[in-house]
Amino acid sequence: MRMTLCLLLATACWGPPDPSSGYELRVHGALAVTARGRVEPGPAGTAEEPYYTITLGGTDAPAAVVFTRAGAAPPPIGLYPVGDTALGEDGFSGQIITGMPAHPTGVFLVRAGRLAITTATPEVLAGRFELRAIGYLTESLDKNGEEITADGSFTARMNGRDTVPPGRQGP
């Protein structure tokens, strides 16, 4: 009874996890992976060289994507190029890492793609993406040039608490 009351109070105070927070990533090509997890957007870098990153995944997902853009401000709604030269064109650079952080299975740099920011408010940042990347599988480090494609979507609640995917508790 006491445990049930505690759970009811916790749910009333915090509410259920927001089902629209988190990301989904699908990778095809040199390997196939589907991942879901945290979204962590925000400024990074230094005052002299500020960047804004959108990190999909992290310590708890079988794959992660990191989008990086010049400047500390979040991106407004729009369609952005992603690739090795896109950072200088008001776009994003991108990196995809497959496997768990302690045991990665692949590292890939995005060569071409697009990121559509579909919602950009002080409370929510959401978007979808399609990427082509090249890199290597950790099982064959001497063989660079493996190709993958990736697509997916994300939604991040900007208050920090709701960036945890459904069914998981935040720190």
C-alpha positions in Angstrom: 0.0 0.0 0.0 2.8 2.4 1.0 4.7 1.7 -2.3 1.5 2.2 -4.4 0.9 5.5 -2.7 4.6 6.6 -3.4 4.2 5.6 -7.1 0.9 7.5 -7.4 2.4 10.6 -5.8 5.5 10.4 -8.1 3.3 10.1 -11.2 1.1 13.0 -10.1 4.1 15.2 -9.5 6.2 14.3 -12.5 3.6 12.9 -14.9 4.2 10.0 -17.2 7.2 10.2 -19.6 6.4 12.3 -22.7 5.9 9.8 -25.6 7.0 12.5 -28.1 10.5 12.9 -26.6 13.5 11.0 -27.9 14.7 9.9 -31.3 14.6 7.0 -33.7 17.5 6.1 -36.0 17.6 3.5 -38.8 21.0 2.6 -40.3 21.4 0.5 -43.5 24.4 -0.5 -45.7 27.6 -1.9 -44.2 25.6 -2.7 -41.1 22.0 -2.5 -40.0 20.9 -0.9 -36.7 17.8 0.6 -35.3 18.2 2.8 -32.2 16.0 4.9 -29.9 17.1 7.0 -27.0 17.9 10.4 -25.6 18.1 13.7 -27.4 20.5 16.3 -26.0 20.5 19.6 -27.9 22.4 22.6 -26.7 25.4 25.0 -27.1 28.9 23.7 -27.0 32.4 24.9 -27.7 34.0 28.1 -26.4 33.0 31.7 -26.4 35.5 32.3 -29.2 34.2 29.2 -31.2 30.6 28.5 -30.2 28.8 25.5 -31.6 25.3 24.1 -31.3 25.0 20.3 -31.2 22.1 18.0 -31.4 23.1 14.6 -29.9 20.9 11.6 -30.6 21.9 8.7 -28.4 24.7 8.4 -25.9 25.6 5.9 -23.2 22.4 3.9 -23.5 21.8 3.4 -27.2 23.2 1.0 -29.8 23.9 4.0 -32.2 24.3 7.7 -32.0 24.3 10.7 -34.3 25.9 14.1 -33.5 24.9 17.1 -35.6 27.1 20.2 -35.1 26.4 23.7 -36.3 28.5 26.9 -36.0 27.1 29.4 -33.4 25.5 28.9 -30.0 21.8 29.5 -31.0 19.4 26.7 -31.8 18.5 26.4 -35.4 15.2 27.9 -36.6 12.7 25.9 -38.7 14.2 25.0 -42.1 16.0 22.5 -44.3 19.7 22.3 -43.7 22.5 20.5 -45.6 24.6 18.0 -43.6 28.1 17.0 -44.6 31.8 17.7 -44.5 31.4 21.2 -46.2 27.9 22.1 -44.9 29.2 23.5 -41.6 30.6 26.5 -43.5 27.3 26.9 -45.4 25.0 27.5 -42.4 24.4 23.7 -42.3 25.6 20.9 -40.0 28.4 18.5 -39.9 27.4 15.0 -38.8 28.9 11.8 -37.3 27.3 8.4 -36.7 28.7 6.0 -34.2 27.3 2.5 -34.0 27.5 0.1 -31.1 27.6 1.0 -27.4 30.1 3.7 -26.4 32.4 1.2 -24.6 32.4 -1.2 -27.7 31.7 0.8 -30.9 31.1 -1.2 -34.0 31.5 1.6 -36.5 32.4 5.3 -37.0 31.1 7.2 -39.9 31.3 10.8 -41.1 28.3 12.2 -42.9 29.2 13.1 -46.5 25.8 14.3 -47.6 22.3 14.6 -46.3 19.7 16.9 -45.0 18.2 17.8 -41.6 14.8 19.3 -41.5 14.0 21.3 -38.3 10.2 21.0 -38.1 9.6 22.6 -34.7 11.8 25.2 -33.1 10.3 26.9 -30.0 11.8 27.6 -26.6 10.1 24.4 -25.4 10.6 22.0 -28.2 13.2 21.2 -30.9 12.1 18.6 -33.5 13.2 17.4 -36.8 13.9 14.5 -39.3 16.9 13.6 -41.3 18.4 11.5 -44.2 22.1 10.9 -44.3 24.8 9.2 -46.3 28.0 8.5 -44.5 31.3 6.8 -45.0 33.7 5.3 -42.4 34.9 2.0 -41.0 33.7 -0.9 -39.0 35.8 -1.6 -35.9 36.1 -5.3 -36.8 38.1 -4.3 -39.9 40.0 -1.0 -39.1 42.2 -1.5 -42.1 39.3 -1.2 -44.4 38.1 2.4 -44.5 35.3 3.4 -46.9 32.3 1.5 -45.7 29.1 3.2 -46.7 25.9 3.5 -44.7 22.6 5.5 -45.1 20.7 6.6 -42.1 17.3 8.2 -41.5 15.1 9.1 -38.6 13.5 11.8 -36.5 13.8 13.4 -33.0 11.9 15.5 -30.6 13.6 17.2 -27.6 11.9 19.0 -24.7 14.1 21.9 -24.0 13.5 21.8 -20.2 16.0 18.9 -19.9 13.7 16.6 -18.0 11.8 15.2 -21.0 14.7 14.4 -23.2 14.6 10.8 -21.9 12.8 8.4 -24.2 9.5 6.7 -23.1 10.0 3.9 -20.5 13.2 5.2 -19.0 14.0 7.4 -16.1 16.3 10.4 -16.3 19.3 11.0 -14.0 
